Amino acid sequence: MQQNLIKASFTTSVAIALTIAVFVMALHRAGVNPFGQYKMLFMPLYATVLAIGLWRFRKRQGGWLHGWQGVFFGALTAVFAAAIYGLAIYVLVKYLVPEVLAVHKSSLMEWMKTHRSAIVEHLGEKSYQNNLEGIAHLTARDIAVDEWLKTAAVGFVIGMAMGLAFKKSPPKANT
């Protein structure tokens, strides 16, 4: 049963990672910074694909899913999906669509300049200048790691909550 759970979780993870990567590229194609303010809109997509994966796994288990299985499925899927997605983003940004990095840097520079006074007030001029200079050194690896961490964190929360939501225990036998 654990092999089935791991296999189903991995399959769901691949589907989630590819879905989010396609979403990110769709944002880019629409002329929006895919790592900007609209990025977190991936959460409903993540939840939908995870729900399908949990439903299919529960169905293959005879219609029953224990709470620990749902939570483990959700957490394991979060780990796998984040790793696969992070790798996909690295390949996309580094090799396939490198202009995404330039768009992201430009967007960050614009945001920093627009919010300069608030940033300086809260963090100081030196910190503002350091962050501004840091944007120039941003790499595909930095974006991939950032996306990996955000996706893993969000995935754990969504995964465990949905894992419990899909819990369905068999009826207790009358003795």
QUIMO-V940710 format. One record per residue. N is the residue number from 0. RES is the residue in three letters. NEAR is the number of other ideal C-beta (glycine too) atoms within 10 Angstrom. Layout:
BEGIN
n=N res=RES near=NEAR
n=N res=RES near=NEAR
END
This chain:
BEGIN
n=0 res=MET near=7
n=1 res=GLN near=8
n=2 res=GLN near=7
n=3 res=ASN near=12
n=4 res=LEU near=18
n=5 res=ILE near=14
n=6 res=LYS near=11
n=7 res=ALA near=20
n=8 res=SER near=25
n=9 res=PHE near=16
n=10 res=THR near=15
n=11 res=THR near=25
n=12 res=SER near=25
n=13 res=VAL near=18
n=14 res=ALA near=17
n=15 res=ILE near=30
n=16 res=ALA near=24
n=17 res=LEU near=15
n=18 res=THR near=17
n=19 res=ILE near=25
n=20 res=ALA near=20
n=21 res=VAL near=12
n=22 res=PHE near=18
n=23 res=VAL near=24
n=24 res=MET near=17
n=25 res=ALA near=11
n=26 res=LEU near=19
n=27 res=HIS near=19
n=28 res=ARG near=10
n=29 res=ALA near=9
n=30 res=GLY near=7
n=31 res=VAL near=16
n=32 res=ASN near=19
n=33 res=PRO near=26
n=34 res=PHE near=22
n=35 res=GLY near=14
n=36 res=GLN near=10
n=37 res=TYR near=14
n=38 res=LYS near=18
n=39 res=MET near=10
n=40 res=LEU near=10
n=41 res=PHE near=22
n=42 res=MET near=15
n=43 res=PRO near=11
n=44 res=LEU near=14
n=45 res=TYR near=24
n=46 res=ALA near=17
n=47 res=THR near=12
n=48 res=VAL near=21
n=49 res=LEU near=27
n=50 res=ALA near=15
n=51 res=ILE near=13
n=52 res=GLY near=26
n=53 res=LEU near=25
n=54 res=TRP near=12
n=55 res=ARG near=13
n=56 res=PHE near=22
n=57 res=ARG near=20
n=58 res=LYS near=11
n=59 res=ARG near=12
n=60 res=GLN near=17
n=61 res=GLY near=8
n=62 res=GLY near=9
n=63 res=TRP near=13
n=64 res=LEU near=23
n=65 res=HIS near=15
n=66 res=GLY near=13
n=67 res=TRP near=11
n=68 res=GLN near=21
n=69 res=GLY near=24
n=70 res=VAL near=18
n=71 res=PHE near=18
n=72 res=PHE near=26
n=73 res=GLY near=26
n=74 res=ALA near=17
n=75 res=LEU near=19
n=76 res=THR near=32
n=77 res=ALA near=26
n=78 res=VAL near=15
n=79 res=PHE near=21
n=80 res=ALA near=31
n=81 res=ALA near=24
n=82 res=ALA near=15
n=83 res=ILE near=21
n=84 res=TYR near=28
n=85 res=GLY near=22
n=86 res=LEU near=14
n=87 res=ALA near=21
n=88 res=ILE near=27
n=89 res=TYR near=19
n=90 res=VAL near=14
n=91 res=LEU near=21
n=92 res=VAL near=25
n=93 res=LYS near=16
n=94 res=TYR near=9
n=95 res=LEU near=10
n=96 res=VAL near=16
n=97 res=PRO near=11
n=98 res=GLU near=9
n=99 res=VAL near=22
n=100 res=LEU near=18
n=101 res=ALA near=9
n=102 res=VAL near=17
n=103 res=HIS near=20
n=104 res=LYS near=16
n=105 res=SER near=12
n=106 res=SER near=17
n=107 res=LEU near=19
n=108 res=MET near=13
n=109 res=GLU near=11
n=110 res=TRP near=15
n=111 res=MET near=16
n=112 res=LYS near=10
n=113 res=THR near=10
n=114 res=HIS near=13
n=115 res=ARG near=13
n=116 res=SER near=9
n=117 res=ALA near=10
n=118 res=ILE near=18
n=119 res=VAL near=14
n=120 res=GLU near=11
n=121 res=HIS near=10
n=122 res=LEU near=12
n=123 res=GLY near=11
n=124 res=GLU near=11
n=125 res=LYS near=9
n=126 res=SER near=12
n=127 res=TYR near=19
n=128 res=GLN near=12
n=129 res=ASN near=11
n=130 res=ASN near=13
n=131 res=LEU near=15
n=132 res=GLU near=9
n=133 res=GLY near=12
n=134 res=ILE near=15
n=135 res=ALA near=9
n=136 res=HIS near=8
n=137 res=LEU near=14
n=138 res=THR near=12
n=139 res=ALA near=17
n=140 res=ARG near=13
n=141 res=ASP near=15
n=142 res=ILE near=22
n=143 res=ALA near=20
n=144 res=VAL near=14
n=145 res=ASP near=14
n=146 res=GLU near=24
n=147 res=TRP near=19
n=148 res=LEU near=12
n=149 res=LYS near=17
n=150 res=THR near=25
n=151 res=ALA near=19
n=152 res=ALA near=12
n=153 res=VAL near=18
n=154 res=GLY near=26
n=155 res=PHE near=16
n=156 res=VAL near=12
n=157 res=ILE near=20
n=158 res=GLY near=31
n=159 res=MET near=17
n=160 res=ALA near=15
n=161 res=MET near=20
n=162 res=GLY near=25
n=163 res=LEU near=14
n=164 res=ALA near=12
n=165 res=PHE near=21
n=166 res=LYS near=16
n=167 res=LYS near=13
n=168 res=SER near=9
n=169 res=PRO near=10
n=170 res=PRO near=6
n=171 res=LYS near=6
n=172 res=ALA near=5
n=173 res=ASN near=4
n=174 res=THR near=3
END
